[in-house]
Amino acid sequence: MPRVLVVNTGSSSIKYQLFEMDGQSVLASGLVERIGEAGAKLTHRAGDAEPLVVEDRIADHSDGFERVFKAFENAGGPITDLAGIGHRVVHGGERLTAPTLVDDATIQAIADQAPLAPLHNPPNLLGIRITRASFPDTPQVAVFDTAFHQTMPPRAWRYALPRGLADELRIRRYGFHGTSHAYVTRKAAEHLGRPVAEVNLITLHLGNGASVAAVEGGRCIDTSMGLTPLEGLVMGTRSGDLDPAVVFYLHREARLSVDDIDDLLNKRSGMLGLAGANDMREVARLVAAGDQAAAEALDVYCYRIRKYVGAYAAALGRLDALVFTAGIGENNDTVRARVCQGLEGLGVKLHAKRNKARNGRARTISADDSAVAVLVVPTNEELEIAEQTLAVVGG
Ligand code: ADP
């Protein structure tokens, strides 16, 4: 009965899930929040038992992991029978293009990508180092958010910048959410009952962060996020696509520093900047209450997605299915309807009733005579990491 522990270490958080891989069930899961801050908290869930909650100062990540291991002991026993530990790592750059067994060279390679993801790769590495010390005999695997997109051809990943400069600084489009795009690609093909190599998909990961991928026969050929997750769709707090001259203009006219602009575009823009709320449920409440700014924000949000669908339909040439996933993609039928509105020319015909019906499984929401299938496929990045980990360790 192989078990895999999946770990996602952030700057002030640790998320984890312990899987039993034969039945693909979650034995335990949890979250450590606000590490090193006031109000730190560990929530640990195991089976149907009441969650175990610890509210205490959690000094640092080592302390956080210690608490997690203790929580396992207190709620049913220590972690045993581990086939491997899978770590989510945000940036693999151009070198780390597949799930990779962690050794000293991998650790160095992940560290080398840190300038490309300064907020993410260092804590991801910290998680790897700590669990490696705690489980020296258990293989660790790094699974990269960027890996799935490394099949993009140069015409999709190259920015039109001076080649030497871009190459030297590794400035190119990488794409993110790859684990999710990979997972829903596989699940969508399964749902359609066709080999993944035969279907062309546009996968729409619409969560707090959001990205689109054009997937040809299981291989990503284009995606909306770029050097960083800032490019592409309108997101909860990120602007997405923007004329880069806006940055110079903000600097010169509003006297904002580079760091201020970074903060503005990543944390105070998107739906939060447009509508005053980053959570789409709150935006929906505002729209229902007649808020004009929120209505326009939703319009901008859906229109941006629709433009990408059109672009990626052209990139693919033939489109078999449009796949919605993540918090908004899975739950917000209004967004799905508005994205699909006006796409009849591309062969997309939504079935209104199917679109509104709720259930947690992969499902078709297009009409029977829609040339392009429209699917909702719940994502599960943790399970994908667990499966990739098991594949690498040879389980
Ligand atoms: P993250 O990128 O943080 O993982 P999620 O994938 O959970 O985010 O997506 C967050 C977004 O999904 C929010 O805007 C939220 O409004 C929306 N969302 C999540 N769950 C639901 C739900 N049950 N019903 C409607 N909207 C939801």
Residues whose N, C-alpha, C, O or C-beta is under 5 A from the ligand:
A	BS01	ADP	L206 G207 N208 G209 N278 D279 M280 R281 A326 G327 I328 N331 N332
